[in-house]
Amino acid sequence: MKGDDSVRGGGAVGGAGSVGGGGPAAGGGAVDRPLRRALLRDPYQLVRLAGWSVAETAPSLVIGLAIARAIDEGFGAGRPGTGFAWLALLGGAWLLAAVGARQVVLTVAAIVEPFREELLAHVVDDALRHSAASGRGPGAGAVARSNLQVELARDAFASVVTVVRSFAFTVVSVALGLAALVPQVLVLVLPPFVAGLVVFLLSLRALARRQRDFILADERTSTALAGVVGGLRDITACRAEARMADEVGLQVAGQARAARSLARVTAMRTVALAVGGRLPILLILAGTPWLISEGAGAGVILGALAYVTQSLAPALGNLVEGLGINGVRLRVALGRLLRDGDPPARAGARVAAATRDGGAELRGVTFAYGPHAEPVIDGLDLSVAEGDHVAVVGPSGIGKSTLAALLTGLLRPSSGRVVVCGVPAERLDPAGRVLIPQEAYVFRGSLLENLVYLAGDASPGAVDEAVAEIGLTGLVARLGGLSAEVRPDLLSPAERQLVALARAYLAPARLVILDEATCHLDPVAEARAEEAFARRGGTLVVIAHRLTSALRARRILVMDGTSVRTGTHEEMLATSPLYADLAGRWDPSSPASPPSPASPAGPPPLAPGPPVRAHGLPTGGTR
């Protein structure tokens, strides 16, 4: 558990407060809501987008008319000046379109980027909520959602907005241009165009299903590959390369099948384009005698063909490409990002502490890092009473930090139960306890904001008390006061630990767990901080990295890999060979020596508990 943020959540671990989102199925309404919010967030941007879209599609309005007039009234009538004038008008429309296109891109970005930020915030919050509730990491699937799929949704949304807007304005412009040119040609153009559009729209549902299957297959492949990469050493040690290759190969083959199925359905786009974009051209050519009989000249015929070939058919092609690929991707990605109806990973909602009692109780707790791994903690029974001060001692890798994670609910036991403040640890509201690991977290902001992060209603007097008790006065003076801006990279590890300790001191939690949270402090500063927490009230559990922390505690819990024993310093010297060995190598004349082995306040030391099994890891860092 090393490297975790110092004090997280509303009072301890997990996200920064209660994480919302998720939960309900991400059906059509749930998928549509963020799109509507993005489009309607700033109505001015929609007006601006419509205005610049008119400018961008100006050539679609004048191209056929300019060509027809340039031929029939200009070059064909022996008036080249008139012909060039109409072509100059067309050129001016293209220049206006270039300016409009640039502004359209900027306006679409102004609409899409807030959508991306909102979506990313939802995904991160949702991943943290599920991870904290389940006691497991977010996994490779969550990483894929927060990276690849958020960017895919952003890009797809931008493409859909751009394409649908362009299609709508182009179709209107072409219809107006054809009506002004020769209304009869609309009979030849609009019916096949509408038919092709309907064919395409009818295929969208199947496209969405196939695209969803492909994205899910991609997630499964990513998860399988991440698991293999993370376990390469174990796979090699077990000579399981062939079996794992077969398992990953099944996921890759499934993704390939999903891709082929998607490709088959996308063939419908070719049919839609042929009917809606190519058939009108054939009908205009075949209907030329009829159009001429209606008074159309050669220029009108060429102008009508220009409308279809240069504006209408490309607009339909862009719509088919944009909605058929990016639109479907957007809807499917949003369904996955909004959990797509996945049930919450937690067994129940977070609840507040049942009482003001900050005690903890473990009964028959066993935990192992993996289904086939040796238990780090096996059959542990432990009671920590309200107001107790317990120091946990043992060699690196024996399970001390695992015990801390079980108490905070970050990990769930394989068997047994952990109750904290009268509530199962995994369901306790984060405000019920505070965990400070070795690597203290300080965020960019004022020093006061860092201190009251878990206690927003803390009074100035309470803040001053925490600063004085923890020994933060010197840092406050050096920074220039509580309102001074904090740059975490300019603080020493010891200073960051002092900030985290003062933050925990102000928190309302009754249970405080210090997991080597004072390792960067000198012995005097460490003693001051631990004694401050002892005076603060509530329950204190210290993962000790110096024997002096154990001597300051009322009770010592020794984990040695074969048993767990509890008792006072003298009792541990008599019953625990490991503790006796540690004490034998401690120099009582060093400055780290505490004034007395027991804290002056609180209940008397408890009698030693019976030994219980606690198997440790043979190698590795502190767990």
N, C-alpha and C positions, 0 to 999 in steps of 0.2 A: 504493500500500500504506500510505499514511499513515493514522494513526488506529487501526492495529491494536494489540491489547494488547501490553504490553511483552515479557514473556517467557512463553511459553505452553507448556503441555503438560508431559510428563515431563522436558523439558529444553530445549524450544525453542518450537515452534509447534504449533498444533492445540489440542485439548481438554486439560483438566486431567488428564493421565495417559491411560492406555489406556481407551478407551471401549468398553463392552460392549454387549450387546443386538444385535438385528437378526440377520441371517444366515439362520437357518432359516425355512422358509416358515411364514407365520402361518396355519396351518390351524386346524381345529377345536380341537385340543388347545392350540395356542399361544394362541388367543383365549380359551379357557376358563381357562387357568392364572391370569392376573391377576384374573379374576373370583372364582375360588376363593380366591386369596390375600386378596382384599379382604374376602370374607365370613368367612373363617376366621381372619383376623388377630387378632381379639379376640372369643373365644367369649362373653364376658360381654355384649357388645353384641347378639349374637343372642338370648340369653336375655332380655335387657331388651326387645328388639324384639318377641319373642313375647308377653311379658307385657302390654305396652301394646297389642299388636294384639288381644288378647282383650278389653281394655277398649274399644277403638275399635269393635269389631264387636258389642258387646253389644246394640245395637238390632236387628241382624239376627237375633239369637237370640230376642228377646222380642216383636218387633213384631206378628207374626201371632197369637201366643198371647195377648198383652195385648188386642188388638182383639177376638178371639173371645170371651174371658172377659168383657170389658167389655160386650159386646152380649148374649151368651147368659145370663150369670150376673148381670149388673148391670142395664143399662138395659132390656133385653128382659124381665127377670124382675121389674121394678118395684123394683129395689134400686139407685138411682143412686149411693149411697155406694160400693157395691162396684165399680160401673162407673168412677167417678172414681179409685178406688184403683188399679185396673189401669192406667188412663191415666197416673196419677202415677208408677207403676212404669216405664212407657214413657218418660215425661219424664226420670226419673232416669237411665235408660239412655242417653238422648241427652246429658245433662250429662257422664256418665262418658265417653262417646265423644269429646266435645270435649276433655277433658283428655288422653285417650289419643292423639287425633290430634296434639296439640301435641308430646307426648313421642315419638311415632313419627317426626315430622319431625326432631327433634333427634337421635334415634338413627340414622336413615338418614344424616343429615349426618356423624355420627361415623364411619360406615362408608365413605361415598363420598369424603370429602375426602382421606383418605390414598391412596385409589385414584387420584384426580386427580393428586396430587403425584407418585406413582410413575410414572404414565403420562407426565406432562409431562417428568420427568427422563429417561425412556427416549427420548422423542422428541427432546429437545435433544441428548442424548448421541449418538443415532443420526445426527442431522443433522450434528453436528460431525465425527463419524467419517467419514461419506461425503464431506463437504466437504474435510476434510484429505487424504483418500485420493485424491480426484479432482483436487484443485487448483482446484476451482471453488466458487463460493458455493453455499449451500444451495438457492437458488431460491425462487420464489413458492410452489411446491407444499409445501415444507417449512414455510414460514411459515403456510400454510393448515392444515397438520397441527398445528403447535404452538399455534395460536390457535383457529380455528373448530372443528377436529375434536376436540381435547382437551376443549373445553367441551361439544361435542355429546355426546361419550362420557360425560362426567361427568353431564350432565343426563339422558341416556338411561338410564344405570345407576341413578341415583336413582329415576327413574320406574319402571323395571322392578322394582326391589326393592319399591317401595311398592305397585305394582299387583298383582304376583304374591302378595305377602304378604296383601294385603287380599282378593284373590280366594279364596285358600285358606281363610282363616279365615271368610269370609262363606259359602262353600259349606258348610262343616262346620256353621256355626251354623244356616243355613237347613234343612239336612237334619235336624238334631236338633229344630229347632222344628216342622217338618212332621210328623216322627214322633211328637212329643208331642201335636200337635194332632189329626191324623187320618192314620194311617200309609198308608191307601189312596191318598191324594193323591200319594204318591211315585211311583206307577205312571204318573200322568198328567204329572208334572213332569220326572222324571229322564231318561227315554229321549230326548225331544227336546232337552233341555239338553245331554246328552252328545253327541248327534248334531251339534248346532251347534258345540260345542267341537272335535269331530274335524274338521269341515269347515274351521274356522279354522286349526287346527294343520297340516293338510295344505297349506294355501296359504302357509305361512310361508317355505318354501324358495324359491318363486317370488318372493315379496315381497323376500327377501334379495337375490336376483340383480338384481331391478330397482332396489332401493335402492343396491346397489353400483355399478351402471351410472350411476345418477344422481350419486353422489358423485364417481366418476371423471370424469364429464363436467363437473362443477362445478370440479374441480381443473384440467382442461384449459382451461376458460374463464378461470379465474383466472390461469393461467400465460400464456395468450395476451394477456390484457389487460395484465398486468404488463410483458410484453415490448414491447407497443405504447406504453404510457405512458413506459417508460424510453427508447424510441428515437424519440419524437415529433419531435425536431429533425432527425434523420437522415431520417425518413420524409417530412417536409415538404421537406427539401432535395432529396430524390430524386423528389419528386412521386409518391410511392407510396401516397397516402392511399386511393385506391380499391381497390388490390390488398390492402392491409392490412385495410381494412374488410371485404372479401370473406372473407379468411382468418379474422378474428375472428368474422364472421357465421356461418361454418361451425361453429365451436365453439359459438356460442350456439344455433344451430339443432339441433345434436346434443344439447345439454343440454335443449332443449325437447322433443325426441323422447323422451329418457329420462324426462322428467317425465310425459309423456302415457302412456307404457308403464307407469310406476309407478302412475298413477291408475287404469288399467284393471284391474290386478291387485288393487288395494285394494278394488275393488268386491266381491270375495269376502267382505269383512267384512260387507257388508249381508246377504248370504245367511246367514252364520253367526249374525248377530244375530236375523234373522227366525226361523230354526229354533230356536235355543237360548233366545231371550228372549221372543219373541211367541207362538210356537206353544203353549207350556205354558199361557198365559192362555186361549187358545181351547179347549184340551182341558179345563181346569178348568170353564169355563162350559158346554161341551158335556156334561161328565160330572157336572154338578150333580145331576140326578135320581138317578144312581147313588150319589153321595156321601150324599145325603139318606137314601136307602134303607139306607145303612150307618150311619145314626145321626148324621150331621153336620147341624148347624143352620145358620141364616143367618150367625151369627157365625163359624162355622168356615169357611164358604165365603169370606167376606170376609177372614178371617185368612190363608187359603191364598193368595188373590189378593194380599194385602199382602206376603206373603213373596216372591212372584214379581216383582211390579211394583216394590217398594221396595228389595229387596235382591238377589235372584238376577239379574234382568235387568240392573240397573246394574252389578253385579259383572262379568258377562260382557262388557258394553259397555266397561267400563274395561280389562278384560284384552285385548280385541280392539284397542282403541285403543292401549294401552300396549305390548303385544308386537308388534302389527302395524305400528306406527310406530317407537316408541322402541326396542323390542327388536331390530328389524331394523337400525335405525340404529346401535345399540350394536355389534352383531356386525360390521357392515360397517366402521364407523369403527375398531374395534379391528384389523380385518384390515389396513386402510390404515396405521394408526399403528404396527403391528408389522411393517411393510414388505410385508405381503401376498405374501411369497415373492420380492420383488425381489432380484436378485443384488447383492452388495456392489459398490460403485462402484470398488473398488480392484482392481488387477491381481494383487496378492499381499499376504500379511501383512507387517506391519512387521518389520524385522529389525534386530538390533544392528549396530553398526559392525564391519566385517570385521577391522579392525586398530585399534590405538591411533593410527594416522595420521589427523590431522585435516585432511589436504589435500583439495583439490577439483579436478575436471577437467571442462572443458566442451569438447565436440567437435562442431563443426558445428551449434551451437545457434541456432535461429531461433524467435522468439516474436512473435506479433501478438495484439492484443486484439480478436479477431473474425476470421471467415473472409475478410472482404474488406478488412480494415484493413491499412495499411502496416506491415511488421514494425518493432517497436521494437528488436529485436536480430536481426541477420541474419548467419548463418554464423559465429558467434563461436567461436573456439578459444582456450582459456585454461587454464593450469595454475597452481594455487596450491599450493605445496609445504607439507608439515608444518613448522610453526614460522615460516612466512612472515608478514609484516606488510604488507598491501596497502591502499593508499588509493585509492578510486575517485573521480575528479574529472570534472565535466562540468556543463553548464548544466541548469537545471530542465527536466524533461520529456524528457530524453535517454535514460532507461532505467536509471538507477542503481538505483533501488528494484526495478525489474523483475529486474535481475540478482540482487539480494539474495533476492527471492522464489524465483527459480529455484534458487539455491544451497540454500535451506532446503526445497525441495519444495512450497512453497505454490502455485507455478505449475509446470505441465508444459510443456516446449518443444513447439512445433509440429513441429519436426524436430530431430534431433541427440540427444545424451545428456548428462546431468549426473550425475557420480559424486562422492559425498561420503563420505569415510572408507571408501572401497572399496566402497560400496553405492550403487545408483541413488537419487538424492535423494528421489524420491517414496516410496521404500520404507524409507528409513532411520528407525530408531526416533527419536522426538522427542528422546531424551536425547543423541543424537549431535551436536547443534549448538544454538546459542542465537542467536536474532534479537531485537534490541532496536530497535523503530522509534522514531520521533520522539515519539509520545505514549506515555509510560511508564505502565504499569498498576500501581496499588497497591490492594490490596483491604483491606476493613475487617477488622481483627484486630490482633494484637500486631506490633510491629516485627520481632521474631524470627521469627514465622510468615511474614512477608513475605520475609525474607532466606533462610530455609532451605526455601522452597517447592519448589525444584528439587533440593535436596540435604538430604533429611530426616535423613541420617546424619552431617551435618556436626558436628564437635566444637566445643565452646565456643572452643577456640583458633583454629580455622579461621574461625569467625564474627568473632572479634576481629581477626584478620588482614585479613579482607575489609573490615571497617569502617575500619580504619586505612589500608589501601592505597587505597581508593576515596575517602577523605576524608569519611566519614559520621560522624565523631566528634562534630562540633558538633550534628548533628541528634539523635544518640542522647542527648547531654547535655540538649538542649532539651526532648525528649519525656519525659525522666526514666528512661532505661534501655531495654534491649532488650525488656523485658516490657511496656512502655507500649503502650496502645491507639493505633492509627493511624487517624486520620480523613482519608482521601484529599483531601476537599474543603478541609481546613485546611492542606494542604501546598502549597508553591509548585511550579510546574512543574520548577524545578531540583532541588528536594528529591525529587520523585517520580522524576526521572531518576537521582539518586544511589542511591535504594533499588533501582531496577531494575538498575543497574550492579552493585551489590554482590550482588544475587541471582544475576546471570549469572556473576559472579566465582566464586561458591561452587559453581556448577553443574559437573557432571562433564564437560560437553561439551568436545571438543577444538577445535571450530570455533566462533568467536564472530564475529557480524556486527553491527556497530553502524551502523544506518541513520539517520544524523543524530541519534544517541541522546544527544549531548552539546550539542545546539543551545541549550539554556537555561542551560548552565553558563558561567561567565566563563572567559576563556582559561586562567587558572592552574589552575582546577579541571578543565577539559577536559584539559589536558596531564597533570595528575596521574592522571586516570582512564585515559587511553590508555596512559601509561607503565606503570601497574599491570598492565594486560592484557598488555602486551608482556613484562613480567617473569613473568607467571603461567605462561607456556608455552602450547603449542598454536598454533593458527593464528588470526590476527586480520585481518578485512576491515572497513575503515572507509569508509562512505559519507561523504565529507568535505564539510562546509559551510564550513570555514575552510581556507585554504591551509596553516596551521600543522599541521593533521592530516596533510596530504600530506607535509610536510617531516619529520615524525616517522617516517613509514613507511620501510621498506626498499625498497619498490617502489611506483610510482605507475601507476595505470591511468587513462588519459585517454579519455573518451567524448565525441566532438564531433559525432556525427551522421553523419559520413562514414567514420570509421575509429576503431579502438581501438588504442592504443599503450601499451606498458608499458616501464618503465625507471626509473632514478633521477631525482632532481630535475634534475641537470645534463643528463642525456640527454633529458629531456622538454623542457627549455628549447631544446635544439638541434633536436628533431624535431617538436614539436607547437606550431604557431602559437597554438592556443587556450590551452595551458598557459603559453606565453611571455607572452601577453597578460594572463592572470590574475596571473602572477608580477610583471609590470611594474607592476600596480596595487596590489601589496602593499607595505606600509611595514615594512621590516625592523627599524625602531627601535621598533615598537609592542610592548606587553607580550605580545602573542600570539606573538612570535617564539620558536621553539624554540632550545635551546642548540646543536643540531647537526642536520643534515639526515637523519641515519641513527641508528637505535637502536644502542646499544653492544653489545647481545647478539644472538646468533643467527647464521645463515648470512650470507655476504656478499651484497651486492645482486646481483640477477640481471641478465643482459644484456637489452636491450630486445627484445621479441618483434616479429614481423612485423605490419604493420597488417592488420586484418580488418574487414570491413564491419559497420557497426552503425548502421542507420537510426534516427533519432529522431523523436519526435512533434513536429509544428510548433508546437503550443501546448499549454497545460494545465499542471497541477502536476507535481511530481516523480513519476515512475513508476519 
